[in-house]
Amino acid sequence: MIERLELKNFTVFKDLTLDLSPKINLIIGENGTGKTHLLKAAYGLCAGAPLFKNKPKRGDDELEAALTAKLLRLFMPLDDKLGKMHRQGATEQAYLSARFSGGQKIAATFFNNSKAVAIQDRANYEQYQAEAVFIPTKEVLSFMKGFNSLYERYGLSFDQTYQDICLLLDLPEVRSESLHEKSKWAMAEIEGICGGRFLFHGGGKVTFKTEHAEYSANSMAEGFRKAGILSRLLETGAIQPGVSGPLFWDEPESNLNPKLMKLLVQILLELSRIGQQIILATHDYVLLKWFDLLVNPDVGHHIRFHALSWENGDLCVQSADDYRQLHSNAIANTFSDLYDEEIKRSLGGA
């Protein structure tokens, strides 16, 4: 898991340091504060895990090429140039660094005219082999069939998180005895609320099966498809608490019925309790409030809230273990404004 993330002169970030909870992290902030960029940067710095699994002894040149390619495919900068991710107007180099729980570290730099990142610090990075998972905003079950081959052949307007998740979803399921009991519980809860389960036939073909019939995955509500993605990642072992790397999820609430959010929060809290680091970016008050209400430190839950905001032209972050302690909480402030307007209307009609 990631303990600390540092970004300097990278995209919208001038100088940002984030100390992450080993359990659940909620990134909040207004549009344009870099929430998705933060998730993608952290995910990109985990790219060495699959690289070193295949070949433990790799030099800096191979790692630099792999990290450069990963960042380009994650961020899709203008003209496919690495330098376009250098913070506009910055005179110093861009810097990205992640420190992991086992003491491993990776740090890379680049300038606005660089063609590849340069490794500045690499402490036992080859020992970090826990592969991360990134669930993007859009659900993918509705377009998985043929997506991977099209993505490799054509310049599709999807960043690489979509290809990565499609590849993970198409993995074979692991043996039932290899799954943690909490993973089995989560899968059963999702199947219960969806009224059936998604079946993955290979090659991106997905159907939905109930007790009495089988349907195309596309005929199911998008919220059910998003829940089905989480269930499948548990089924294949791509998410394996205590073994797999961080789970990044960008706006899990997108197109999710509010009634599903309580169950989703319960599942994520339980997975984090047994060793799964989770890093979410959200705009949604309902999701945020369910986390606040359901977290129970007495059973091993922990949440850290990270609020991004613009202050004097620079992006700043405030972190707290209680979201009510955040002085810049865009989600809570917006809903307070709505509540105030409702009170005004009620008083005006009295």
SVG drawing of the C-alpha trace seen along z (x, -y; Angstrom):
<svg xmlns="http://www.w3.org/2000/svg" viewBox="-48 -35 68 59">
<polyline fill="none" stroke="black" stroke-width="0.4" points="0.0,0.0 1.0,-3.6 2.0,-5.6 2.9,-8.9 2.4,-10.5 4.3,-13.7 3.6,-15.7 5.5,-18.8 5.0,-20.9 2.9,-18.0 -0.3,-19.0 -2.2,-21.3 -0.1,-20.5 2.6,-22.9 3.7,-21.1 1.4,-18.5 2.1,-15.9 -0.5,-13.3 -0.1,-11.0 -2.5,-8.1 -4.5,-5.9 -3.7,-2.2 -7.5,-1.6 -9.8,-4.1 -9.0,-7.5 -11.7,-9.9 -10.5,-12.6 -13.0,-15.5 -13.0,-18.9 -14.6,-21.0 -14.2,-20.3 -10.8,-21.2 -9.0,-20.5 -7.1,-17.5 -8.9,-14.6 -8.6,-12.3 -5.1,-13.4 -4.1,-12.5 -5.5,-9.0 -3.9,-8.4 -0.5,-9.7 -0.6,-7.3 -1.8,-4.5 0.9,-5.2 3.6,-5.0 2.4,-1.5 3.2,-0.4 6.4,1.3 4.5,4.1 3.6,6.1 6.9,5.1 9.0,6.6 6.8,9.7 7.7,10.7 11.4,9.8 12.7,8.9 16.1,7.6 15.3,4.5 17.5,1.5 16.4,-2.1 16.2,-2.5 13.5,0.1 11.6,-1.3 11.8,-4.8 10.4,-3.7 7.6,-1.8 6.6,-4.7 6.7,-7.1 4.5,-4.9 2.1,-4.4 1.8,-8.1 1.2,-9.0 -1.6,-6.4 -3.2,-7.4 -3.2,-11.2 -3.3,-11.4 -1.6,-14.8 -1.8,-17.0 0.3,-15.7 1.1,-12.7 4.0,-14.7 5.2,-14.0 6.3,-17.7 2.6,-18.8 2.1,-17.3 4.7,-19.8 2.9,-22.5 2.3,-25.5 4.7,-28.3 6.8,-26.2 10.6,-26.6 11.6,-23.6 11.2,-20.0 8.1,-18.0 8.5,-15.4 6.4,-12.4 7.1,-10.1 5.4,-7.3 6.6,-5.6 5.1,-2.2 4.4,-0.4 7.3,2.0 9.8,-0.8 10.0,-0.8 10.1,-4.1 10.0,-5.4 10.6,-9.0 10.8,-10.3 11.3,-13.7 10.8,-15.4 11.0,-18.8 8.6,-20.4 10.8,-19.2 11.5,-15.7 10.7,-12.7 10.9,-10.3 10.9,-10.5 14.2,-10.1 14.4,-7.9 15.7,-10.0 15.2,-7.6 14.5,-3.8 14.6,-2.1 13.8,1.6 11.1,0.7 11.4,4.1 10.2,5.7 6.8,4.0 4.8,6.4 1.2,5.9 -0.7,4.9 -3.1,2.0 -6.6,1.8 -8.2,-1.3 -12.0,-1.5 -12.7,-4.4 -15.8,-6.6 -17.6,-5.0 -18.7,-1.4 -17.2,1.0 -19.4,4.1 -21.6,2.5 -18.7,2.2 -16.1,4.8 -16.6,7.1 -13.8,6.4 -12.6,3.4 -9.1,4.6 -8.2,5.4 -9.7,2.1 -7.8,0.2 -4.4,1.7 -5.1,1.1 -6.8,-2.3 -6.4,-5.6 -9.6,-5.3 -10.5,-8.3 -10.2,-6.2 -7.3,-6.4 -5.6,-3.2 -7.5,-2.7 -10.3,-1.4 -8.1,1.2 -6.6,2.2 -9.9,2.9 -11.2,4.8 -8.2,7.1 -8.7,7.7 -12.4,8.5 -11.7,11.0 -9.4,13.0 -10.6,16.5 -12.2,16.7 -10.0,18.1 -10.9,21.2 -13.5,20.6 -11.3,21.8 -8.8,19.1 -11.3,16.3 -11.5,14.6 -14.8,15.1 -15.4,11.3 -14.9,11.4 -17.5,14.1 -19.9,12.2 -19.5,9.0 -20.2,11.0 -23.3,12.5 -24.6,9.2 -24.1,7.7 -25.8,10.6 -28.7,10.3 -29.3,6.6 -28.9,7.0 -31.2,10.0 -28.7,12.2 -25.0,12.3 -22.9,11.2 -21.3,14.0 -18.1,13.5 -17.7,15.8 -14.3,14.6 -13.4,12.2 -15.4,9.4 -18.7,11.1 -20.8,10.5 -24.4,11.6 -26.6,11.3 -28.2,14.4 -31.1,14.6 -32.7,17.7 -35.0,18.0 -33.4,16.3 -30.2,14.9 -29.9,11.4 -27.4,9.2 -25.4,7.1 -26.4,4.0 -30.1,4.5 -29.2,4.1 -29.1,0.8 -25.7,-1.0 -25.6,-1.0 -25.9,2.8 -23.2,3.0 -20.9,0.9 -21.6,3.2 -21.0,6.2 -17.5,4.9 -16.6,4.9 -18.0,8.4 -16.0,9.7 -12.7,8.2 -13.2,10.0 -14.1,13.2 -10.9,13.2 -8.7,12.2 -7.7,8.9 -8.9,7.4 -7.6,9.7 -7.4,7.9 -4.0,8.1 -2.4,9.3 -3.4,6.9 -2.2,3.3 -4.4,0.2 -7.9,0.0 -8.4,-3.3 -12.0,-4.2 -12.9,-7.4 -16.5,-8.6 -18.0,-5.3 -21.3,-7.1 -21.6,-7.9 -25.0,-6.6 -25.4,-4.6 -28.8,-4.7 -28.5,-6.2 -30.1,-3.0 -27.0,-1.1 -24.6,-3.4 -25.0,-2.1 -24.2,1.4 -21.2,0.2 -19.8,-1.7 -20.4,1.4 -18.5,3.6 -15.6,1.2 -15.3,0.7 -15.1,4.4 -12.6,5.0 -10.4,2.2 -10.7,3.8 -9.0,7.0 -6.2,5.3 -7.4,3.6 -6.2,0.0 -8.9,-2.0 -8.5,-5.5 -11.7,-7.1 -12.5,-10.4 -16.0,-11.6 -18.5,-14.5 -21.4,-12.8 -22.7,-13.9 -24.7,-10.7 -21.6,-8.5 -19.6,-10.8 -22.2,-10.8 -22.6,-7.0 -18.9,-6.7 -19.1,-9.1 -22.0,-7.3 -20.9,-3.7 -17.2,-4.0 -16.5,-2.2 -12.9,-2.5 -13.8,0.1 -13.9,2.9 -10.8,1.7 -12.3,-0.8 -10.3,-4.0 -11.1,-6.8 -8.9,-9.7 -10.6,-12.6 -8.5,-14.7 -10.0,-18.0 -8.4,-19.7 -9.0,-23.4 -7.6,-26.5 -6.0,-29.0 -4.2,-32.1 -3.8,-30.4 -2.3,-27.2 -3.9,-23.8 -3.8,-22.9 -4.9,-19.8 -6.2,-19.4 -6.4,-15.9 -8.5,-14.9 -9.9,-11.7 -13.3,-13.5 -14.7,-15.2 -16.3,-17.8 -12.9,-19.1 -12.2,-20.1 -12.4,-23.9 -12.7,-23.6 -15.3,-20.9 -16.9,-21.5 -19.5,-18.7 -20.8,-19.7 -20.7,-23.4 -22.9,-22.9 -25.5,-20.8 -25.5,-23.4 -26.3,-26.1 -29.1,-23.9 -30.5,-23.5 -30.3,-27.2 -32.2,-27.9 -34.9,-25.4 -35.2,-27.1 -35.6,-30.5 -38.3,-29.1 -40.2,-27.6 -40.0,-30.8 -41.1,-32.8 -44.2,-30.7 -45.1,-30.7"/>
</svg>
